[in-house]
């Protein structure tokens, strides 16, 4: 399995048209995440961002923005958490 994951190759033959794009809803329930930090309320030190979070919107900029914003918030707070635990 490890060999396949590391060395598996796929050919890309182009991209789909805008009308074929979609967003997958589902994922980590927002009630289980601190929205200020994106940290799990159930497991300390575990952060979520992007499409693993149960956020759904119209395809395009809304979902990109949600992914970028949650990624920024989670990354910033992970770094703050790590730096405070090292001090």
mmCIF file as gemmi writes it, N, C-alpha and C atoms, coordinates in Angstrom:
data_model
loop_
_atom_site.group_PDB
_atom_site.id
_atom_site.type_symbol
_atom_site.label_atom_id
_atom_site.label_alt_id
_atom_site.label_comp_id
_atom_site.label_asym_id
_atom_site.label_entity_id
_atom_site.label_seq_id
_atom_site.pdbx_PDB_ins_code
_atom_site.Cartn_x
_atom_site.Cartn_y
_atom_site.Cartn_z
_atom_site.occupancy
_atom_site.B_iso_or_equiv
_atom_site.pdbx_formal_charge
_atom_site.auth_seq_id
_atom_site.auth_asym_id
_atom_site.pdbx_PDB_model_num
ATOM 1 N N . UNK Axp A 1 ? 0.836 -1.183 0 1 0 ? 1 A 1
ATOM 2 C CA . UNK Axp A 1 ? 0 0 0 1 0 ? 1 A 1
ATOM 3 C C . UNK Axp A 1 ? 0.881 1.247 0 1 0 ? 1 A 1
ATOM 4 N N . UNK Axp A 2 ? 1.93 1.255 0.826 1 0 ? 2 A 1
ATOM 5 C CA . UNK Axp A 2 ? 2.818 2.415 0.886 1 0 ? 2 A 1
ATOM 6 C C . UNK Axp A 2 ? 3.477 2.661 -0.458 1 0 ? 2 A 1
ATOM 7 N N . UNK Axp A 3 ? 3.949 1.593 -1.091 1 0 ? 3 A 1
ATOM 8 C CA . UNK Axp A 3 ? 4.581 1.707 -2.418 1 0 ? 3 A 1
ATOM 9 C C . UNK Axp A 3 ? 3.614 2.327 -3.42 1 0 ? 3 A 1
ATOM 10 N N . UNK Axp A 4 ? 2.375 1.892 -3.406 1 0 ? 4 A 1
ATOM 11 C CA . UNK Axp A 4 ? 1.364 2.417 -4.325 1 0 ? 4 A 1
ATOM 12 C C . UNK Axp A 4 ? 1.074 3.885 -4.043 1 0 ? 4 A 1
ATOM 13 N N . UNK Axp A 5 ? 0.952 4.264 -2.768 1 0 ? 5 A 1
ATOM 14 C CA . UNK Axp A 5 ? 0.674 5.661 -2.422 1 0 ? 5 A 1
ATOM 15 C C . UNK Axp A 5 ? 1.813 6.59 -2.851 1 0 ? 5 A 1
ATOM 16 N N . UNK Axp A 6 ? 3.038 6.125 -2.698 1 0 ? 6 A 1
ATOM 17 C CA . UNK Axp A 6 ? 4.196 6.954 -3.014 1 0 ? 6 A 1
ATOM 18 C C . UNK Axp A 6 ? 4.45 7.039 -4.516 1 0 ? 6 A 1
ATOM 19 N N . UNK Axp A 7 ? 4.278 5.934 -5.223 1 0 ? 7 A 1
ATOM 20 C CA . UNK Axp A 7 ? 4.68 5.871 -6.636 1 0 ? 7 A 1
ATOM 21 C C . UNK Axp A 7 ? 3.525 5.82 -7.625 1 0 ? 7 A 1
ATOM 22 N N . UNK Axp A 8 ? 2.303 5.926 -7.162 1 0 ? 8 A 1
ATOM 23 C CA . UNK Axp A 8 ? 1.146 5.873 -8.054 1 0 ? 8 A 1
ATOM 24 C C . UNK Axp A 8 ? 1.135 7.101 -8.974 1 0 ? 8 A 1
ATOM 25 N N . UNK Axp A 9 ? 0.952 6.873 -10.259 1 0 ? 9 A 1
ATOM 26 C CA . UNK Axp A 9 ? 0.928 7.979 -11.222 1 0 ? 9 A 1
ATOM 27 C C . UNK Axp A 9 ? -0.42 8.015 -11.945 1 0 ? 9 A 1
ATOM 28 N N . UNK Axp A 10 ? -0.891 9.213 -12.23 1 0 ? 10 A 1
ATOM 29 C CA . UNK Axp A 10 ? -2.151 9.408 -12.95 1 0 ? 10 A 1
ATOM 30 C C . UNK Axp A 10 ? -1.92 10.424 -14.054 1 0 ? 10 A 1
ATOM 31 N N . UNK Axp A 11 ? -2.523 10.191 -15.205 1 0 ? 11 A 1
ATOM 32 C CA . UNK Axp A 11 ? -2.436 11.143 -16.308 1 0 ? 11 A 1
ATOM 33 C C . UNK Axp A 11 ? -3.596 12.12 -16.227 1 0 ? 11 A 1
ATOM 34 N N . UNK Axp A 12 ? -3.3 13.4 -16.394 1 0 ? 12 A 1
ATOM 35 C CA . UNK Axp A 12 ? -4.327 14.432 -16.417 1 0 ? 12 A 1
ATOM 36 C C . UNK Axp A 12 ? -4.568 14.782 -17.874 1 0 ? 12 A 1
ATOM 37 N N . UNK Axp A 13 ? -5.816 14.651 -18.308 1 0 ? 13 A 1
ATOM 38 C CA . UNK Axp A 13 ? -6.153 14.876 -19.713 1 0 ? 13 A 1
ATOM 39 C C . UNK Axp A 13 ? -6.87 16.192 -19.946 1 0 ? 13 A 1
ATOM 40 N N . UNK Axp A 14 ? -6.839 17.094 -19.011 1 0 ? 14 A 1
ATOM 41 C CA . UNK Axp A 14 ? -7.516 18.376 -19.161 1 0 ? 14 A 1
ATOM 42 C C . UNK Axp A 14 ? -8.321 18.68 -17.921 1 0 ? 14 A 1
ATOM 43 N N . UNK Axp A 15 ? -9.203 19.639 -18.04 1 0 ? 15 A 1
ATOM 44 C CA . UNK Axp A 15 ? -10.039 19.992 -16.901 1 0 ? 15 A 1
ATOM 45 C C . UNK Axp A 15 ? -11.484 20.014 -17.336 1 0 ? 15 A 1
ATOM 46 N N . UNK Axp A 16 ? -12.361 19.958 -16.364 1 0 ? 16 A 1
ATOM 47 C CA . UNK Axp A 16 ? -13.781 19.962 -16.684 1 0 ? 16 A 1
ATOM 48 C C . UNK Axp A 16 ? -14.244 21.391 -16.94 1 0 ? 16 A 1
ATOM 49 N N . UNK Axp A 17 ? -15.422 21.507 -17.476 1 0 ? 17 A 1
ATOM 50 C CA . UNK Axp A 17 ? -16.005 22.831 -17.675 1 0 ? 17 A 1
ATOM 51 C C . UNK Axp A 17 ? -16.583 23.316 -16.357 1 0 ? 17 A 1
ATOM 52 N N . UNK Axp A 18 ? -16.831 24.591 -16.243 1 0 ? 18 A 1
ATOM 53 C CA . UNK Axp A 18 ? -17.358 25.189 -15.019 1 0 ? 18 A 1
ATOM 54 C C . UNK Axp A 18 ? -18.637 24.501 -14.563 1 0 ? 18 A 1
ATOM 55 N N . UNK Axp A 19 ? -19.471 24.081 -15.472 1 0 ? 19 A 1
ATOM 56 C CA . UNK Axp A 19 ? -20.77 23.495 -15.127 1 0 ? 19 A 1
ATOM 57 C C . UNK Axp A 19 ? -20.642 22.122 -14.483 1 0 ? 19 A 1
ATOM 58 N N . UNK Axp A 20 ? -19.492 21.479 -14.587 1 0 ? 20 A 1
ATOM 59 C CA . UNK Axp A 20 ? -19.316 20.152 -14.022 1 0 ? 20 A 1
ATOM 60 C C . UNK Axp A 20 ? -18.681 20.189 -12.634 1 0 ? 20 A 1
ATOM 61 N N . UNK Axp A 21 ? -18.296 21.362 -12.164 1 0 ? 21 A 1
ATOM 62 C CA . UNK Axp A 21 ? -17.666 21.458 -10.862 1 0 ? 21 A 1
ATOM 63 C C . UNK Axp A 21 ? -18.721 21.375 -9.767 1 0 ? 21 A 1
ATOM 64 N N . UNK Axp A 22 ? -18.318 20.86 -8.633 1 0 ? 22 A 1
ATOM 65 C CA . UNK Axp A 22 ? -19.243 20.764 -7.518 1 0 ? 22 A 1
ATOM 66 C C . UNK Axp A 22 ? -18.477 20.824 -6.213 1 0 ? 22 A 1
ATOM 67 N N . UNK Axp A 23 ? -19.201 21.058 -5.153 1 0 ? 23 A 1
ATOM 68 C CA . UNK Axp A 23 ? -18.623 21.112 -3.817 1 0 ? 23 A 1
ATOM 69 C C . UNK Axp A 23 ? -19.241 19.979 -3.02 1 0 ? 23 A 1
ATOM 70 N N . UNK Axp A 24 ? -18.418 19.288 -2.28 1 0 ? 24 A 1
ATOM 71 C CA . UNK Axp A 24 ? -18.9 18.194 -1.456 1 0 ? 24 A 1
ATOM 72 C C . UNK Axp A 24 ? -19.281 18.74 -0.086 1 0 ? 24 A 1
ATOM 73 N N . UNK Axp A 25 ? -20.542 18.585 0.279 1 0 ? 25 A 1
ATOM 74 C CA . UNK Axp A 25 ? -20.939 19.001 1.625 1 0 ? 25 A 1
ATOM 75 C C . UNK Axp A 25 ? -20.757 17.808 2.556 1 0 ? 25 A 1
ATOM 76 N N . UNK Axp A 26 ? -20.755 18.086 3.81 1 0 ? 26 A 1
ATOM 77 C CA . UNK Axp A 26 ? -20.503 17.032 4.792 1 0 ? 26 A 1
ATOM 78 C C . UNK Axp A 26 ? -19.122 17.204 5.363 1 0 ? 26 A 1
ATOM 79 N N . UNK Axp A 27 ? -18.844 16.464 6.373 1 0 ? 27 A 1
ATOM 80 C CA . UNK Axp A 27 ? -17.547 16.581 7.018 1 0 ? 27 A 1
ATOM 81 C C . UNK Axp A 27 ? -17.719 16.826 8.499 1 0 ? 27 A 1
ATOM 82 N N . UNK Axp A 28 ? -16.745 17.491 9.085 1 0 ? 28 A 1
ATOM 83 C CA . UNK Axp A 28 ? -16.756 17.734 10.52 1 0 ? 28 A 1
ATOM 84 C C . UNK Axp A 28 ? -17.859 18.737 10.861 1 0 ? 28 A 1
ATOM 85 N N . UNK Axp A 29 ? -18.736 18.356 11.761 1 0 ? 29 A 1
ATOM 86 C CA . UNK Axp A 29 ? -19.854 19.203 12.175 1 0 ? 29 A 1
ATOM 87 C C . UNK Axp A 29 ? -19.324 20.501 12.783 1 0 ? 29 A 1
ATOM 88 N N . UNK Axp A 30 ? -19.876 21.628 12.339 1 0 ? 30 A 1
ATOM 89 C CA . UNK Axp A 30 ? -19.442 22.937 12.837 1 0 ? 30 A 1
ATOM 90 C C . UNK Axp A 30 ? -19.626 23.085 14.342 1 0 ? 30 A 1
ATOM 91 N N . UNK Axp A 31 ? -20.571 22.355 14.925 1 0 ? 31 A 1
ATOM 92 C CA . UNK Axp A 31 ? -20.775 22.407 16.374 1 0 ? 31 A 1
ATOM 93 C C . UNK Axp A 31 ? -19.62 21.774 17.142 1 0 ? 31 A 1
ATOM 94 N N . UNK Axp A 32 ? -18.771 21.016 16.443 1 0 ? 32 A 1
ATOM 95 C CA . UNK Axp A 32 ? -17.644 20.348 17.084 1 0 ? 32 A 1
ATOM 96 C C . UNK Axp A 32 ? -16.332 21.117 16.908 1 0 ? 32 A 1
ATOM 97 N N . UNK Axp A 33 ? -16.421 22.342 16.347 1 0 ? 33 A 1
ATOM 98 C CA . UNK Axp A 33 ? -15.235 23.143 16.059 1 0 ? 33 A 1
ATOM 99 C C . UNK Axp A 33 ? -15.377 24.522 16.692 1 0 ? 33 A 1
ATOM 100 N N . UNK Axp A 34 ? -14.3 24.998 17.318 1 0 ? 34 A 1
ATOM 101 C CA . UNK Axp A 34 ? -14.277 26.369 17.823 1 0 ? 34 A 1
ATOM 102 C C . UNK Axp A 34 ? -14.04 27.284 16.606 1 0 ? 34 A 1
ATOM 103 N N . UNK Axp A 35 ? -15.012 28.111 16.218 1 0 ? 35 A 1
ATOM 104 C CA . UNK Axp A 35 ? -14.865 28.926 15.009 1 0 ? 35 A 1
ATOM 105 C C . UNK Axp A 35 ? -13.783 30.001 15.118 1 0 ? 35 A 1
ATOM 106 N N . UNK Axp A 36 ? -13.396 30.352 16.335 1 0 ? 36 A 1
ATOM 107 C CA . UNK Axp A 36 ? -12.344 31.364 16.518 1 0 ? 36 A 1
ATOM 108 C C . UNK Axp A 36 ? -10.959 30.801 16.227 1 0 ? 36 A 1
ATOM 109 N N . UNK Axp A 37 ? -10.796 29.475 16.392 1 0 ? 37 A 1
ATOM 110 C CA . UNK Axp A 37 ? -9.48 28.853 16.237 1 0 ? 37 A 1
ATOM 111 C C . UNK Axp A 37 ? -9.462 27.711 15.231 1 0 ? 37 A 1
ATOM 112 N N . UNK Axp A 38 ? -10.62 27.165 14.898 1 0 ? 38 A 1
ATOM 113 C CA . UNK Axp A 38 ? -10.787 25.976 14.061 1 0 ? 38 A 1
ATOM 114 C C . UNK Axp A 38 ? -10.283 24.713 14.765 1 0 ? 38 A 1
ATOM 115 N N . UNK Axp A 39 ? -10.131 24.783 16.089 1 0 ? 39 A 1
ATOM 116 C CA . UNK Axp A 39 ? -9.7 23.618 16.868 1 0 ? 39 A 1
ATOM 117 C C . UNK Axp A 39 ? -10.914 22.767 17.234 1 0 ? 39 A 1
ATOM 118 N N . UNK Axp A 40 ? -10.715 21.474 17.228 1 0 ? 40 A 1
ATOM 119 C CA . UNK Axp A 40 ? -11.759 20.547 17.648 1 0 ? 40 A 1
ATOM 120 C C . UNK Axp A 40 ? -12.144 20.807 19.091 1 0 ? 40 A 1
ATOM 121 N N . UNK Axp A 41 ? -13.442 20.773 19.362 1 0 ? 41 A 1
ATOM 122 C CA . UNK Axp A 41 ? -13.914 20.875 20.738 1 0 ? 41 A 1
ATOM 123 C C . UNK Axp A 41 ? -13.792 19.524 21.447 1 0 ? 41 A 1
ATOM 124 N N . UNK Axp A 42 ? -13.588 18.461 20.666 1 0 ? 42 A 1
ATOM 125 C CA . UNK Axp A 42 ? -13.531 17.112 21.22 1 0 ? 42 A 1
ATOM 126 C C . UNK Axp A 42 ? -12.105 16.631 21.473 1 0 ? 42 A 1
ATOM 127 N N . UNK Axp A 43 ? -11.159 17.068 20.612 1 0 ? 43 A 1
ATOM 128 C CA . UNK Axp A 43 ? -9.77 16.616 20.724 1 0 ? 43 A 1
ATOM 129 C C . UNK Axp A 43 ? -8.857 17.841 20.707 1 0 ? 43 A 1
ATOM 130 N N . UNK Axp A 44 ? -8.276 18.147 21.83 1 0 ? 44 A 1
ATOM 131 C CA . UNK Axp A 44 ? -7.385 19.296 21.95 1 0 ? 44 A 1
ATOM 132 C C . UNK Axp A 44 ? -6.184 19.147 21.01 1 0 ? 44 A 1
ATOM 133 N N . UNK Axp A 45 ? -5.848 20.241 20.318 1 0 ? 45 A 1
ATOM 134 C CA . UNK Axp A 45 ? -4.691 20.235 19.421 1 0 ? 45 A 1
ATOM 135 C C . UNK Axp A 45 ? -4.986 19.752 18.013 1 0 ? 45 A 1
ATOM 136 N N . UNK Axp A 46 ? -6.23 19.387 17.728 1 0 ? 46 A 1
ATOM 137 C CA . UNK Axp A 46 ? -6.629 18.937 16.39 1 0 ? 46 A 1
ATOM 138 C C . UNK Axp A 46 ? -7.398 20.068 15.72 1 0 ? 46 A 1
ATOM 139 N N . UNK Axp A 47 ? -6.93 20.493 14.557 1 0 ? 47 A 1
ATOM 140 C CA . UNK Axp A 47 ? -7.52 21.632 13.843 1 0 ? 47 A 1
ATOM 141 C C . UNK Axp A 47 ? -8.071 21.174 12.495 1 0 ? 47 A 1
ATOM 142 N N . UNK Axp A 48 ? -9.104 21.854 12.024 1 0 ? 48 A 1
ATOM 143 C CA . UNK Axp A 48 ? -9.739 21.511 10.757 1 0 ? 48 A 1
ATOM 144 C C . UNK Axp A 48 ? -9.81 22.741 9.854 1 0 ? 48 A 1
ATOM 145 N N . UNK Axp A 49 ? -9.779 22.501 8.541 1 0 ? 49 A 1
ATOM 146 C CA . UNK Axp A 49 ? -9.892 23.595 7.576 1 0 ? 49 A 1
ATOM 147 C C . UNK Axp A 49 ? -10.384 23.05 6.244 1 0 ? 49 A 1
ATOM 148 N N . UNK Axp A 50 ? -10.9 23.952 5.432 1 0 ? 50 A 1
ATOM 149 C CA . UNK Axp A 50 ? -11.274 23.609 4.061 1 0 ? 50 A 1
ATOM 150 C C . UNK Axp A 50 ? -12.471 22.69 3.971 1 0 ? 50 A 1
ATOM 151 N N . UNK Axp A 51 ? -12.428 21.786 3.008 1 0 ? 51 A 1
ATOM 152 C CA . UNK Axp A 51 ? -13.58 20.947 2.708 1 0 ? 51 A 1
ATOM 153 C C . UNK Axp A 51 ? -13.782 19.784 3.666 1 0 ? 51 A 1
ATOM 154 N N . UNK Axp A 52 ? -12.92 19.631 4.672 1 0 ? 52 A 1
ATOM 155 C CA . UNK Axp A 52 ? -13.201 18.619 5.696 1 0 ? 52 A 1
ATOM 156 C C . UNK Axp A 52 ? -14.223 19.146 6.693 1 0 ? 52 A 1
ATOM 157 N N . UNK Axp A 53 ? -14.513 20.448 6.62 1 0 ? 53 A 1
ATOM 158 C CA . UNK Axp A 53 ? -15.493 21.088 7.492 1 0 ? 53 A 1
ATOM 159 C C . UNK Axp A 53 ? -16.843 21.1 6.771 1 0 ? 53 A 1
ATOM 160 N N . UNK Axp A 54 ? -17.912 20.902 7.502 1 0 ? 54 A 1
ATOM 161 C CA . UNK Axp A 54 ? -19.251 20.851 6.908 1 0 ? 54 A 1
ATOM 162 C C . UNK Axp A 54 ? -19.742 22.254 6.549 1 0 ? 54 A 1
ATOM 163 N N . UNK Axp A 55 ? -19.157 22.811 5.494 1 0 ? 55 A 1
ATOM 164 C CA . UNK Axp A 55 ? -19.573 24.099 4.955 1 0 ? 55 A 1
ATOM 165 C C . UNK Axp A 55 ? -19.978 23.861 3.512 1 0 ? 55 A 1
ATOM 166 N N . UNK Axp A 56 ? -21.098 24.395 3.095 1 0 ? 56 A 1
ATOM 167 C CA . UNK Axp A 56 ? -21.579 24.198 1.736 1 0 ? 56 A 1
ATOM 168 C C . UNK Axp A 56 ? -22.046 25.533 1.179 1 0 ? 56 A 1
ATOM 169 N N . UNK Axp A 57 ? -21.671 25.819 -0.059 1 0 ? 57 A 1
ATOM 170 C CA . UNK Axp A 57 ? -22.083 27.064 -0.705 1 0 ? 57 A 1
ATOM 171 C C . UNK Axp A 57 ? -22.039 26.872 -2.214 1 0 ? 57 A 1
ATOM 172 N N . UNK Axp A 58 ? -22.388 27.905 -2.945 1 0 ? 58 A 1
ATOM 173 C CA . UNK Axp A 58 ? -22.348 27.876 -4.395 1 0 ? 58 A 1
ATOM 174 C C . UNK Axp A 58 ? -20.903 27.663 -4.842 1 0 ? 58 A 1
ATOM 175 N N . UNK Axp A 59 ? -20.707 26.828 -5.862 1 0 ? 59 A 1
ATOM 176 C CA . UNK Axp A 59 ? -19.367 26.565 -6.385 1 0 ? 59 A 1
ATOM 177 C C . UNK Axp A 59 ? -18.706 27.862 -6.814 1 0 ? 59 A 1
ATOM 178 N N . UNK Axp A 60 ? -17.446 27.984 -6.486 1 0 ? 60 A 1
ATOM 179 C CA . UNK Axp A 60 ? -16.691 29.167 -6.903 1 0 ? 60 A 1
ATOM 180 C C . UNK Axp A 60 ? -16.07 29.879 -5.719 1 0 ? 60 A 1
ATOM 181 N N . UNK Axp A 61 ? -16.108 31.175 -5.774 1 0 ? 61 A 1
ATOM 182 C CA . UNK Axp A 61 ? -15.404 32.001 -4.809 1 0 ? 61 A 1
ATOM 183 C C . UNK Axp A 61 ? -15.791 31.804 -3.366 1 0 ? 61 A 1
ATOM 184 N N . UNK Axp A 62 ? -17.051 31.478 -3.086 1 0 ? 62 A 1
ATOM 185 C CA . UNK Axp A 62 ? -17.474 31.312 -1.695 1 0 ? 62 A 1
ATOM 186 C C . UNK Axp A 62 ? -16.72 30.164 -1.029 1 0 ? 62 A 1
ATOM 187 N N . UNK Axp A 63 ? -16.623 29.044 -1.712 1 0 ? 63 A 1
ATOM 188 C CA . UNK Axp A 63 ? -15.944 27.889 -1.141 1 0 ? 63 A 1
ATOM 189 C C . UNK Axp A 63 ? -14.439 28.074 -1.107 1 0 ? 63 A 1
ATOM 190 N N . UNK Axp A 64 ? -13.886 28.732 -2.124 1 0 ? 64 A 1
ATOM 191 C CA . UNK Axp A 64 ? -12.453 29.046 -2.081 1 0 ? 64 A 1
ATOM 192 C C . UNK Axp A 64 ? -12.163 29.918 -0.864 1 0 ? 64 A 1
ATOM 193 N N . UNK Axp A 65 ? -12.981 30.936 -0.656 1 0 ? 65 A 1
ATOM 194 C CA . UNK Axp A 65 ? -12.759 31.842 0.472 1 0 ? 65 A 1
ATOM 195 C C . UNK Axp A 65 ? -12.887 31.107 1.802 1 0 ? 65 A 1
ATOM 196 N N . UNK Axp A 66 ? -13.864 30.224 1.908 1 0 ? 66 A 1
ATOM 197 C CA . UNK Axp A 66 ? -14.022 29.445 3.138 1 0 ? 66 A 1
ATOM 198 C C . UNK Axp A 66 ? -12.782 28.581 3.386 1 0 ? 66 A 1
ATOM 199 N N . UNK Axp A 67 ? -12.247 27.969 2.333 1 0 ? 67 A 1
ATOM 200 C CA . UNK Axp A 67 ? -11.052 27.135 2.477 1 0 ? 67 A 1
ATOM 201 C C . UNK Axp A 67 ? -9.841 27.982 2.875 1 0 ? 67 A 1
ATOM 202 N N . UNK Axp A 68 ? -9.648 29.114 2.214 1 0 ? 68 A 1
ATOM 203 C CA . UNK Axp A 68 ? -8.503 29.982 2.526 1 0 ? 68 A 1
ATOM 204 C C . UNK Axp A 68 ? -8.605 30.538 3.946 1 0 ? 68 A 1
ATOM 205 N N . UNK Axp A 69 ? -9.787 30.983 4.316 1 0 ? 69 A 1
ATOM 206 C CA . UNK Axp A 69 ? -9.974 31.594 5.633 1 0 ? 69 A 1
ATOM 207 C C . UNK Axp A 69 ? -9.817 30.574 6.756 1 0 ? 69 A 1
ATOM 208 N N . UNK Axp A 70 ? -10.476 29.423 6.621 1 0 ? 70 A 1
ATOM 209 C CA . UNK Axp A 70 ? -10.349 28.409 7.672 1 0 ? 70 A 1
ATOM 210 C C . UNK Axp A 70 ? -8.914 27.885 7.739 1 0 ? 70 A 1
ATOM 211 N N . UNK Axp A 71 ? -8.237 27.786 6.6 1 0 ? 71 A 1
ATOM 212 C CA . UNK Axp A 71 ? -6.83 27.375 6.59 1 0 ? 71 A 1
ATOM 213 C C . UNK Axp A 71 ? -5.945 28.368 7.311 1 0 ? 71 A 1
ATOM 214 N N . UNK Axp A 72 ? -6.176 29.653 7.066 1 0 ? 72 A 1
ATOM 215 C CA . UNK Axp A 72 ? -5.413 30.707 7.737 1 0 ? 72 A 1
ATOM 216 C C . UNK Axp A 72 ? -5.652 30.672 9.243 1 0 ? 72 A 1
ATOM 217 N N . UNK Axp A 73 ? -6.924 30.616 9.632 1 0 ? 73 A 1
ATOM 218 C CA . UNK Axp A 73 ? -7.277 30.631 11.053 1 0 ? 73 A 1
ATOM 219 C C . UNK Axp A 73 ? -6.703 29.396 11.76 1 0 ? 73 A 1
ATOM 220 N N . UNK Axp A 74 ? -6.856 28.225 11.154 1 0 ? 74 A 1
ATOM 221 C CA . UNK Axp A 74 ? -6.335 26.996 11.768 1 0 ? 74 A 1
ATOM 222 C C . UNK Axp A 74 ? -4.811 27.043 11.852 1 0 ? 74 A 1
ATOM 223 N N . UNK Axp A 75 ? -4.14 27.445 10.778 1 0 ? 75 A 1
ATOM 224 C CA . UNK Axp A 75 ? -2.677 27.507 10.778 1 0 ? 75 A 1
ATOM 225 C C . UNK Axp A 75 ? -2.128 28.484 11.795 1 0 ? 75 A 1
ATOM 226 N N . UNK Axp A 76 ? -2.737 29.657 11.853 1 0 ? 76 A 1
ATOM 227 C CA . UNK Axp A 76 ? -2.303 30.677 12.821 1 0 ? 76 A 1
ATOM 228 C C . UNK Axp A 76 ? -2.439 30.169 14.252 1 0 ? 76 A 1
ATOM 229 N N . UNK Axp A 77 ? -3.562 29.548 14.539 1 0 ? 77 A 1
ATOM 230 C CA . UNK Axp A 77 ? -3.809 29.082 15.904 1 0 ? 77 A 1
ATOM 231 C C . UNK Axp A 77 ? -2.998 27.845 16.257 1 0 ? 77 A 1
ATOM 232 N N . UNK Axp A 78 ? -2.691 26.989 15.281 1 0 ? 78 A 1
ATOM 233 C CA . UNK Axp A 78 ? -1.787 25.877 15.544 1 0 ? 78 A 1
ATOM 234 C C . UNK Axp A 78 ? -0.404 26.401 15.909 1 0 ? 78 A 1
ATOM 235 N N . UNK Axp A 79 ? 0.064 27.4 15.157 1 0 ? 79 A 1
ATOM 236 C CA . UNK Axp A 79 ? 1.383 27.987 15.428 1 0 ? 79 A 1
ATOM 237 C C . UNK Axp A 79 ? 1.406 28.633 16.813 1 0 ? 79 A 1
ATOM 238 N N . UNK Axp A 80 ? 0.352 29.366 17.166 1 0 ? 80 A 1
ATOM 239 C CA . UNK Axp A 80 ? 0.274 29.992 18.483 1 0 ? 80 A 1
ATOM 240 C C . UNK Axp A 80 ? 0.259 28.93 19.595 1 0 ? 80 A 1
ATOM 241 N N . UNK Axp A 81 ? -0.473 27.861 19.357 1 0 ? 81 A 1
ATOM 242 C CA . UNK Axp A 81 ? -0.551 26.791 20.337 1 0 ? 81 A 1
ATOM 243 C C . UNK Axp A 81 ? 0.809 26.118 20.52 1 0 ? 81 A 1
ATOM 244 N N . UNK Axp A 82 ? 1.503 25.877 19.408 1 0 ? 82 A 1
ATOM 245 C CA . UNK Axp A 82 ? 2.827 25.248 19.496 1 0 ? 82 A 1
ATOM 246 C C . UNK Axp A 82 ? 3.841 26.15 20.176 1 0 ? 82 A 1
ATOM 247 N N . UNK Axp A 83 ? 3.802 27.438 19.829 1 0 ? 83 A 1
ATOM 248 C CA . UNK Axp A 83 ? 4.783 28.354 20.427 1 0 ? 83 A 1
ATOM 249 C C . UNK Axp A 83 ? 4.543 28.531 21.923 1 0 ? 83 A 1
ATOM 250 N N . UNK Axp A 84 ? 3.288 28.507 22.363 1 0 ? 84 A 1
ATOM 251 C CA . UNK Axp A 84 ? 3.02 28.649 23.788 1 0 ? 84 A 1
ATOM 252 C C . UNK Axp A 84 ? 3.375 27.372 24.556 1 0 ? 84 A 1
ATOM 253 N N . UNK Axp A 85 ? 3.293 26.215 23.888 1 0 ? 85 A 1
ATOM 254 C CA . UNK Axp A 85 ? 3.641 24.97 24.575 1 0 ? 85 A 1
ATOM 255 C C . UNK Axp A 85 ? 5.146 24.766 24.653 1 0 ? 85 A 1
ATOM 256 N N . UNK Axp A 86 ? 5.914 25.432 23.776 1 0 ? 86 A 1
ATOM 257 C CA . UNK Axp A 86 ? 7.375 25.33 23.771 1 0 ? 86 A 1
ATOM 258 C C . UNK Axp A 86 ? 7.974 26.265 24.812 1 0 ? 86 A 1
ATOM 259 N N . UNK Axp A 87 ? 7.328 27.395 25.039 1 0 ? 87 A 1
ATOM 260 C CA . UNK Axp A 87 ? 7.86 28.414 25.98 1 0 ? 87 A 1
ATOM 261 C C . UNK Axp A 87 ? 7.901 27.923 27.39 1 0 ? 87 A 1
